[in-house]
């Protein structure tokens, strides 16, 4: 039993709903009590969908348990098939139904339908949402393609040449309630198309069962989100010899690496390598002089595996930050996250407990947090700027504008999204700096809120120590006046150093001269 | 009652379970903690319905059952013990801990009553434990509050003192308004249940006169009756009409003249009628379809028809207690179609066929209906907003006029191009 105040992932059947809702011509009959229908709002409210998820809940009640719940399942399956006429039916159960063991999948298969039926067994007491999505996608592909396994030769990734057409790839993994999937798909298709590569099928997002059956028309698979698609890609590789990509195209370096990998797998010469370096504004924006202040910014990263690992690479290699913490809630991705953390000399945090994440955040004292919506809230309480890089989804993570994370435009979006909160942080200091000027209008609200107890907030710490530092050192009027003339971004350091110097020399009162003495001493 | 048409429907439902009521109950009693014994689904449901992230540490949580807990019940009891110990060590300010049963805990027959009893002995004088079920196989949405209140009744001491007991969660400001009005009427001994502190439970007995603020408290009412309380029969205090009748019924029980009631509340009524006008202008003649969820549907239908002149197409309710709803049903117009239970697909077919101007529904259905061009109001807002009483009548109407008004604004062309 695990005490949970909040969870990063929902139960596995919500993962199955993500696959079903992402697709066309599919219906999911879920053996579940009425309360489980809450999951619809994830799609209709958070993702702002104008359609209900294609899910029929059996909504059995306590009084049904004494009778025949299996009959109830069959009745619901029959009605759902008649009403929605799906091309493929998913049948499964949520946590409670798992306990009563009606085996709805087996029941459905015995009802004489001629459409393919996918029996989903998603253990609700040991697995979570992303696993459920991955398993559902895999079972669906397996069900729809297993008959073609023996009759098909292994797919030669070079066959596009003989066929006299452009190479074709599938993009696997994007789904509803996935972070910016809607826009990532557009960006990646655009990039592939520019390289002379066609997209055969995007799945599950927007695909129908017919599209799943045509997956093998492509030469290779693009595994866009390992959490959702790796198991499926692996099965397609094992059974049809379809190679798949490992690089996640988030950030400039990884996008270029990704393009390279696709070209290599297809044996397609990469002729425009130099051009690629200039496709995004990120490299130049990061190099331009005003980005100097980004150097060594301490950043704490937490999210799903895919986005956390990518964020660490961008932070370190493309923006020049120092990664002081890295973690994930995806147990399935723990190995990769640990490896990346090791490269960065930090200890990986693998947890589903947001309070542990908040504690780690406090301990590492970052200047920027890259996390989920929960870390945004924790960071707000700690007075640290934050940018959201990963699910779980919030209505804010489905922006109206085009806003991918992947590819060239994704890198542009990331530069803006990560750097603006930091600039706001600077703005915060400027407000402190200028608040005694007569032009300053009191009541200026900044995004960080006024209750934040940021240790970088110089003014607050000034107040505490200017008059009387904890070691009993007095700041004289001339000392205080001189300190306020020091630029805000080094003021904290100057103050600490001066006090350290005063203690070292046994000076009880700090004057303007002490400041200069200390400066000379430490220089 | 015969003028109203009653129907029953069964089939797939689209409603919240009783766990959802924790979202408002924990705010009412800040010294209590609600520990759901359930699955990840339960935890996910509550956080999705409540938008929990704004709390540093919420006063509710889920002890998530894992595979090993299902293997043996003895182990599950031990595990729950451990979780409770950790929780109390971490949150020493908790005075009452509600152990809330869920679908899975009910199905595996986890005996929360026995667990609570044991814990009560161990933490005697420090924390009180009560248990109830918020499971979706037994309860719908607001029925969770019914279960929580019922669970508190055995802890309430007896007293024969005459008092008015106002039962059902109210917004604090609304509660204060009601108390002031009752005092003006001459009823001085007034208490609320649930109280603002879980430890300050009112004493009850044969001279306790119970006045309900919410229509979903069947089990609580039954147990209060067993304790000798007198239940005042009245419509619910939604809208001017319902609130007036509600005050009149209370006054009657305390032998206060009708004249006195009218004297006190007439200025309020006049003020409220004035405030209601602009909303009525929008709502008048508009056709309303209520899907079942909160059990407030019948009272809302009565208010929206009688005071806002809306036409009622269908009034859905997840559950109908004809006895408790007697006074409300008497105020409904002839031929009102009440449907108890749900077959969500068939009901949505009827929504589309009847082409309503406004549908009251759950959050899962609102945007899909909007996308079909049907204006909606989510029912969960009704349990989060202060809507009770005469002073709130216009605000209550506003919840329904706003979507229509917005629709009007977005579809009209008011500014010409110069």
Boltz contact constraints between the chains, C-beta under 6 A:
constraints:
  - contact:
      token1: [A, 1]
      token2: [B, 63]
      max_distance: 6.0
  - contact:
      token1: [A, 1]
      token2: [B, 69]
      max_distance: 6.0
  - contact:
      token1: [A, 1]
      token2: [B, 79]
      max_distance: 6.0
  - contact:
      token1: [A, 1]
      token2: [B, 83]
      max_distance: 6.0
  - contact:
      token1: [A, 2]
      token2: [B, 64]
      max_distance: 6.0
  - contact:
      token1: [A, 3]
      token2: [B, 61]
      max_distance: 6.0
  - contact:
      token1: [A, 3]
      token2: [B, 63]
      max_distance: 6.0
  - contact:
      token1: [A, 3]
      token2: [B, 83]
      max_distance: 6.0
  - contact:
      token1: [A, 4]
      token2: [B, 43]
      max_distance: 6.0
  - contact:
      token1: [A, 4]
      token2: [B, 62]
      max_distance: 6.0
  - contact:
      token1: [A, 4]
      token2: [B, 64]
      max_distance: 6.0
  - contact:
      token1: [A, 5]
      token2: [B, 58]
      max_distance: 6.0
  - contact:
      token1: [A, 5]
      token2: [B, 61]
      max_distance: 6.0
  - contact:
      token1: [A, 6]
      token2: [B, 47]
      max_distance: 6.0
  - contact:
      token1: [A, 6]
      token2: [B, 52]
      max_distance: 6.0
  - contact:
      token1: [A, 7]
      token2: [B, 43]
      max_distance: 6.0
  - contact:
      token1: [A, 10]
      token2: [B, 44]
      max_distance: 6.0
  - contact:
      token1: [A, 11]
      token2: [B, 40]
      max_distance: 6.0
  - contact:
      token1: [A, 11]
      token2: [B, 41]
      max_distance: 6.0
  - contact:
      token1: [A, 33]
      token2: [B, 103]
      max_distance: 6.0
  - contact:
      token1: [A, 33]
      token2: [B, 136]
      max_distance: 6.0
  - contact:
      token1: [A, 33]
      token2: [B, 137]
      max_distance: 6.0
  - contact:
      token1: [A, 34]
      token2: [B, 13]
      max_distance: 6.0
  - contact:
      token1: [A, 34]
      token2: [B, 15]
      max_distance: 6.0
  - contact:
      token1: [A, 34]
      token2: [B, 136]
      max_distance: 6.0
  - contact:
      token1: [A, 35]
      token2: [B, 17]
      max_distance: 6.0
  - contact:
      token1: [A, 35]
      token2: [B, 136]
      max_distance: 6.0
  - contact:
      token1: [A, 37]
      token2: [B, 14]
      max_distance: 6.0
  - contact:
      token1: [A, 38]
      token2: [B, 45]
      max_distance: 6.0
  - contact:
      token1: [A, 38]
      token2: [B, 48]
      max_distance: 6.0
  - contact:
      token1: [A, 40]
      token2: [B, 364]
      max_distance: 6.0
  - contact:
      token1: [A, 41]
      token2: [B, 363]
      max_distance: 6.0
  - contact:
      token1: [A, 41]
      token2: [B, 364]
      max_distance: 6.0
  - contact:
      token1: [A, 44]
      token2: [B, 364]
      max_distance: 6.0
  - contact:
      token1: [A, 44]
      token2: [B, 367]
      max_distance: 6.0
  - contact:
      token1: [A, 44]
      token2: [B, 368]
      max_distance: 6.0
  - contact:
      token1: [A, 45]
      token2: [B, 363]
      max_distance: 6.0
  - contact:
      token1: [A, 50]
      token2: [B, 367]
      max_distance: 6.0
  - contact:
      token1: [A, 50]
      token2: [B, 368]
      max_distance: 6.0
  - contact:
      token1: [A, 50]
      token2: [B, 371]
      max_distance: 6.0
  - contact:
      token1: [A, 51]
      token2: [B, 368]
      max_distance: 6.0
  - contact:
      token1: [A, 52]
      token2: [B, 368]
      max_distance: 6.0
  - contact:
      token1: [A, 56]
      token2: [B, 12]
      max_distance: 6.0
  - contact:
      token1: [A, 57]
      token2: [B, 12]
      max_distance: 6.0
  - contact:
      token1: [A, 59]
      token2: [B, 12]
      max_distance: 6.0
  - contact:
      token1: [A, 59]
      token2: [B, 13]
      max_distance: 6.0
  - contact:
      token1: [A, 61]
      token2: [B, 137]
      max_distance: 6.0
  - contact:
      token1: [A, 62]
      token2: [B, 137]
      max_distance: 6.0
  - contact:
      token1: [A, 62]
      token2: [B, 138]
      max_distance: 6.0
  - contact:
      token1: [A, 94]
      token2: [B, 41]
      max_distance: 6.0
  - contact:
      token1: [A, 95]
      token2: [B, 39]
      max_distance: 6.0
  - contact:
      token1: [A, 95]
      token2: [B, 41]
      max_distance: 6.0
  - contact:
      token1: [A, 95]
      token2: [B, 104]
      max_distance: 6.0
  - contact:
      token1: [A, 96]
      token2: [B, 103]
      max_distance: 6.0
  - contact:
      token1: [A, 96]
      token2: [B, 104]
      max_distance: 6.0
  - contact:
      token1: [A, 96]
      token2: [B, 107]
      max_distance: 6.0
  - contact:
      token1: [A, 99]
      token2: [B, 107]
      max_distance: 6.0
  - contact:
      token1: [A, 124]
      token2: [B, 39]
      max_distance: 6.0
  - contact:
      token1: [A, 125]
      token2: [B, 65]
      max_distance: 6.0
  - contact:
      token1: [A, 125]
      token2: [B, 66]
      max_distance: 6.0
  - contact:
      token1: [A, 125]
      token2: [B, 67]
      max_distance: 6.0
  - contact:
      token1: [A, 126]
      token2: [B, 67]
      max_distance: 6.0
  - contact:
      token1: [A, 374]
      token2: [B, 53]
      max_distance: 6.0
  - contact:
      token1: [A, 377]
      token2: [B, 53]
      max_distance: 6.0
